């Protein structure tokens, strides 16, 4: 499974993106479960965020969905943090 996160917005408007390929990872099942939970409540189009808040584009394999601060679920927040931290 390939998981990509793109973060836009914020006070400085700096875009950040990262990608994780779960193939061969020892915790791949955990990644898959987290990605499914996060994608379940994302929107098919970018939602309106708040001024200086972040917007997120999450792509799992070929499916892309969107979410924004302050409306992240715990699964979305965890997935985004892990991908941006561990992704290349």
C-alpha positions as CSV (number, residue, x, y, z in Angstrom):
1,X,0.0,0.0,0.0
2,X,1.3,3.4,-0.9
3,X,0.2,6.3,1.3
4,X,0.9,9.9,0.4
5,X,0.1,13.0,2.4
6,X,0.2,16.6,1.1
7,X,-0.2,19.4,3.6
8,X,-0.9,23.0,2.5
9,X,-1.8,26.3,4.1
10,X,-0.8,27.4,7.5
11,X,0.5,30.8,8.5
12,X,3.6,30.6,6.3
13,X,1.8,28.8,3.4
14,X,4.6,26.2,3.2
15,X,3.6,23.0,1.5
16,X,4.9,19.7,2.8
17,X,4.5,16.2,1.4
18,X,5.7,12.7,2.1
19,X,5.0,9.1,1.1
20,X,5.2,5.7,2.7
21,X,5.2,2.4,0.9
22,X,4.1,-0.2,3.4
23,X,5.2,-3.1,1.3
24,X,7.7,-5.1,3.5
25,X,7.2,-3.1,6.6
26,X,6.8,-5.2,9.8
27,X,3.8,-3.1,10.9
28,X,2.1,-3.0,7.5
29,X,-1.1,-4.3,8.9
30,X,-1.3,-1.5,11.4
31,X,-0.6,1.1,8.6
32,X,-3.4,-0.5,6.5
33,X,-5.9,-0.4,9.3
34,X,-5.0,3.2,10.1
35,X,-5.3,4.3,6.5
36,X,-8.7,2.7,6.1
37,X,-10.0,4.4,9.2
38,X,-8.6,7.8,8.2
39,X,-10.0,7.6,4.6
40,X,-13.4,6.6,5.8
41,X,-14.3,10.1,7.0
42,X,-12.4,12.2,4.5
43,X,-14.2,14.1,1.8
44,X,-13.9,13.7,-2.0
45,X,-13.2,17.4,-2.4
46,X,-11.2,19.9,-0.3
47,X,-13.3,21.2,2.6
48,X,-13.3,24.8,3.8
49,X,-10.7,25.1,6.5
50,X,-10.0,27.9,8.9
51,X,-7.7,30.9,8.3
52,X,-4.1,29.9,8.7
53,X,-5.1,26.3,9.2
54,X,-3.7,23.3,7.3
55,X,-5.5,21.4,4.5
56,X,-4.6,17.8,3.8
57,X,-4.7,15.6,0.7
58,X,-4.4,12.0,1.6
59,X,-3.9,9.4,-1.2
60,X,-4.0,5.7,-0.5
61,X,-3.0,3.7,-3.6
62,X,-5.1,5.5,-6.2
63,X,-7.9,6.9,-4.0
64,X,-7.5,10.6,-2.9
65,X,-9.5,12.3,-0.2
66,X,-9.3,15.6,1.7
67,X,-9.6,16.9,5.2
68,X,-8.6,20.1,7.0
69,X,-7.9,21.6,10.5
70,X,-9.7,21.7,12.9
71,X,-11.9,18.8,11.7
72,X,-9.3,16.0,11.8
73,X,-10.4,12.7,13.3
74,X,-7.9,10.9,15.6
75,X,-7.1,8.4,12.8
76,X,-6.5,11.2,10.3
77,X,-4.2,13.1,12.7
78,X,-2.3,9.9,13.5
79,X,-1.9,8.9,9.9
80,X,-0.8,12.4,8.8
81,X,1.7,12.7,11.6
82,X,3.2,9.2,10.9
83,X,3.5,9.8,7.1
84,X,5.0,13.2,7.4
85,X,7.4,12.0,10.0
86,X,8.4,8.6,8.5
87,X,7.8,9.3,4.8
88,X,10.4,10.1,2.2
